Amino acid sequence: MVGTEVEQHPRGHWEELTGPLQFWSHREPRERAEGVTGAKLLTAQTVKERRLLENLSSAAGRKRWPQPMASPRIEAVIREQHRMAECPVWEEEMGQLVYVDIHAKTVCRWNPVSREVQAVGLSHRVGCVALRHKGSYVVASGTCLGLLDWGTRQVQWLAWLDRDKPHNRFNDGKVDPAGRFVAGTMPEPSAPGVWEPRQGSLYSLHADYSVVRHLERLGIPNGLDWSPDHRTFYHVDSLEYCVRAYDYDVQTGGIENPRLLYRLQEDQGMPDGLCVDTAGTLWVACIDAGRVIRLDPETGTRLCTVEMPVSRVTSCCFGGPDYSELYVTSAADGLSPQQLCREPQAGHVFKVTGLGTRGLPPHPFAG
């Protein structure tokens, strides 16, 4: 599919969108974060799936996926009730986790040594954040794309998209292997759990700050990532309950040849954020289902399921010194008071270890 270059917001200067940014921090208690040990891991149960897993290494052109341990460990490492924590990304240079709280309009950083959480507040809902260079990030807030300088707490706004859709906002995003920032827009709900269909688009912000629209008439563009060889692009449309794969041209950023990789039933929750590990398998967070599922991209088979202690699981990424830790974000918004009582860890950020695989370092924005 040929992308379309779109008109950009005036750029090259620092400005605020509608009001001053806010900045604050707090420190988590130094005692060990509350954890859930021996978390339940549901592996493929059918004979067909078991045989598939055993034979992957001998099948032509296929790999044998590393098998996770029987009992991964889940810890609540950021014990704050975020409204809608999303888009986690590991910042290796600083040894910290960066993420957003969409509904709180904040970009957050968590230091696992000090357990301190810092946050910068923006004027509009922040759909996603990605790395740029030390102390600088690329963000999607409202329907604008910009560069956040953490030291000055200012944003240089670069582009304003979806001007004809006043009820849209940016959702998930990530940097591609060539340094382009790829992010999607979605409609705000017209009622709880109700979204107007075919309002979303997928854009890429290039190093020269030009913007290209690659896909349109999407439902809720969500989690995205690339295969280790950079030839395949994976993308979630939550409103259609599906994960799709596309051919990807890393030289141009072109996306084409969509095909269905996996579809959830509506009673299985919505697919949300995702990430890819070194073996090439996908880890997909399922909101309102309380789980993260691992998918074989070649067969569309679910390899295993990690059950989380909260229902509104939003996204995930690999991090830590060797990228063997899976960080999982969650949301408290959308739960009733009664549900919040049953889920005291709703909105926390979790670390899952013992999965038997590792992730890939995130790419920084080239601009």
N, C-alpha and C positions, 0 to 999 in steps of 0.2 A: 504494500500500500504506500503510495506516494504521500509524504507529509506536505502540509500547507503552511508556509510561513505566515505568521499572524502579526498584526500591528502591535507595537510595544508601547509600554508606558515610558514617558521621558526618563532617562537614566543618567548616571554619571555624577550624582550628587547625593548627599545624605539628607534624609528627611524622615519625619514621622508621618504615619498614615492618618491618624485622626487625633492623637493625643500622646502624652509622654509615656515612655516605656517605664516599667516598674522593675525593681530588682530586689530580691531578698534571698535569704538562705536559712537553713536550719540544720542542725546536726542530729543524726540518729543516735540512739543510745549505743554505747560501745559493747554492751552484752550481745551475745550471739543472737542473730535474728531468729525469730520464730520459724520453725521448720516443720515439714511433714516428711518423715522418713519412710522408706519402703513404699513409695508412691506406686499406685497401680499402673501397670503397663499392659495394655491389651495388644497382643501380637496377632498376626494373621492365623486364623484357626482352621480354615478348611484344608483338606488334603491337597487340593489344587494349588492353594497359595503356598503351602509348605514346600511342595515339590518345585514350585516356581522359584522360591528363595534358594533352594538347594542347587538348582540348575542354572542360575543366572551366570555363574562364572564360566560355564562351558558353552552357553548359547553364543552364537556368532555375534561379535561386536558388542556384547553386553558385559556388565561388571557384576561381581558379587558384592552386594551391599554389606557393609559392616553391620553386625548384629548387636543391638543394644543389650545392656545388662538387664537382668530380670527385674531389678528393683532400683530404678533411678531415684535420686534424692531431690526433693523440692524444698526450697527455703524461701520464705518471704524476706527479701533483703532490703526492700524499701517499704516500710510499714506505714505508709501514708495513704489516706483514702482519696486517691486521685479520682476526679470526676470521669475522665476518659483518657487514661494513659495510653499512648500509642507510639508507633514508629521508633522503636529503640534502635540505636546504632552504637557500636563499640568504638570509642576513640582510643586507639592503641597508643598514640604518642603521649596522651595524658593518663592512660590507664583508668578510664572512667566511662560510664554509660551516659549517653545523651538520648533524650526522648522528649516527647511533647505531652502536655495535657490539653487536649483539643478544647474542651468546654471551659477550662480555666484560662485559656488564651496564654499559655506559658510554654517556654522552652526550658527544659530542666537538665541539669548535670548532676550525676551521683558519683561520689568518690568512694570506692569500696574499702579503702583503708581508713579514712576519717569518718565514713558513713554520713558525710555532709551532703545535703541536697541544695544546690543553688538553682534559682529560677529567674528568668527574665520574662516579664509580662508584655504582651503586645496588645494592640487595640482590637484585633479581630481574632476569631478562632484560628488556631495554628494546626493545619492538617499534618505537616511533616517537617522534618529537619534532616539535613545531611551534612557531612563533613566538607570543609573547604581547605583551610590550613589552620595552624595552631591559633586558637582563639577566635576563629571565624567560621561561620556556618551559612549554608544556604537554606532558606525557609520558604514555605508556602503558607500564606495567611490570608484569610478571606479569599479573594480571587486574584491575589497579587503574589509575585515571586520577588524575593529580595535577598540581600546579604546581611547577616547579623554579625556585628562586631561585639564580642562579649565584653571586651574591656571598656568600650564607650557606651555599650547598651543602646546602640543606634542601628537602624536598618536602612540600607540603601535599596530603595525599591526599584526594580528593573523592568517589570512587566505587569500589566493589568489585563487579565483575560476574562472571557465569558461576560463581557459587558452587557450583552443582550439577555442575560439570565441573572437577574438581581437576587434570586434565591439560591444561587449556587455558591459553593465554597470549595477550596482545595481539600483533598483527602490525603491518601498515602502517596509517598514518593521515595525515590532512591536514585543514586548516581550510577550510570551505566559504566562498563569497563573502559570507555573512551573519555569519561569525565563529563558527560552530559547529565543534567539533572532532569529526571523523568518523573512527572507527577500528574495525577488525575483530578478532575473536578467532579463534584456530585451535587445533587439538589439537597437542600435541607428538607427534613420531613414536613409534610403538610399536616400531619397528625401523628401521634405515636405509632411508629412502625409502618408509616405510609409514605412512600416516595413517588414522585411523578417519574414515569419510566423515560428512558432514552434522552436524558438531559446531560449526561456526563461526557467528558472528552479527556483524552490523554495527550499531554504536551511534553515537549523536551526543551529545556533551556540550555543553549550552547555556550561555549567559552566566550564568544564575542557578544553574548547577551541577546542574540536573536532567539526567537521562539518559533517552534514548529508544532503544529497540531497533527498527530499521527492517527488517532482514532476518535470517532464521535458517535453520538447516539448510544452511549453506554448507560448502564443502569447506575451502579455505584462502583466506580473504579476503585480498586483497593490494593491489596498486597501485590508486590512485584519483585522479580529478581531474574537473574540470568544463569544459564548453565555454566559450568566451569570452563567449557571451551568457547563461551561467548556467542555461540551460534543459535541459541534458543532463548527466547524471552517468555517468561511465565507471568501471567497476570490474572488477578481475581476480579470477577464482577459479582459483588455480593448480592445484588438484587436478583441475579439469575442463578445464584447458588452454585457457581461454577468456577473452575480454574481452567484457563486456556493456555495453550502453547502457541508460539508464533516463530517463524523464521526471523532471525535478527541479523542485520548487516551492521556490524560494529563500526565499519568505516563511515557510513552515512547516518546511522541511527534508524534506518528503514525497518518497518515492521510489516510482515505480510504472512499469508498462508495460515490463518487461524484454524485451530482444531481443538476440540474439547478434550481435556486431559482427565478431568474428574468433576462430577456433579454430586452435591449433597442433596438428600431429601430435606424438605422443609422442616421436618421434625428433628433433624440432626444439627440444627443451628446454621448460621451463615458462615461461609468462609470469610476470613478477614485478612490480617497481615500474614506474610509468609517470608521464608528465607530458604536458601539452598546450601547444602553442606558440601564438603570436598568430594564425596562420592557421587554428587549430582542429584541426590534425592531432595524432595521438597518437604519442609515442615510448615504446616498451615494451621494458624490459630482459628478456632471455630467459636465465634461469639454466641452466647446463649446456649452453648453445649458443654462448656467447661472442659475443653480438651484441646490438645494439639495433635494433629495427625501427620504421619509421615507417608509420603506418596512416592511410588516408583514412577518416574517420568516416562519410561518406555512402555509400560503396560497399563498405567492408570490404576494400579493395585495399591490398596492401603496396606502398608507394611506393618505399622504399629500405631497405637494411640496412647498418648500420655494424658491421664486424667488429672486435671488441676483441681485445687480446693475451692475454686470460685467459678461461677457460671459465665460471667461476661469477660472471656479471654479475648484480647484484641489483636495482639501481634507478638512477634518473636524475632530474636536475632542471636547469633552466636557471638561470644566475647570471652574475656578473660585472657590470661597470658598466652595460652596456646589455642584459644578459640574452641575449647571443649565445653564451655558453659553455655547453656541456652537460657537467655533472658526472656521472660514472658511478661507482657504488660496486661493490665486488666482495668475494668471500669466499675465504678459504683453507680453512676447515673444509669437510669433505666430500671433500677431495683426498687421495690416497695419497701417501706419501713420494716415490714415483716421479713422480707427477703434479706435485708441488710442485717437483721438480727441473726438470721441463719447463716449468713456469710460474713463474718467479722473481718475477713481479709479482702473483701471486695475493694478493688481500686489499688491494691498493692502491686508491687513489681516482684517477680519471683525469679530465682535462679534454679535451673534444673541441671544436675550433674549425673554422670554415670550412663550417658546415652550411647557410648561407644563410637562416637563420631565427632568430627570437628567442622567448624564453619570456615568461611573464607573472609579475609579482611575486606572491609568496605572500601569502595573507591571514593576518592575525594573529587569534589567539583573542580573542573579545570579552569574556571573563570576567576 
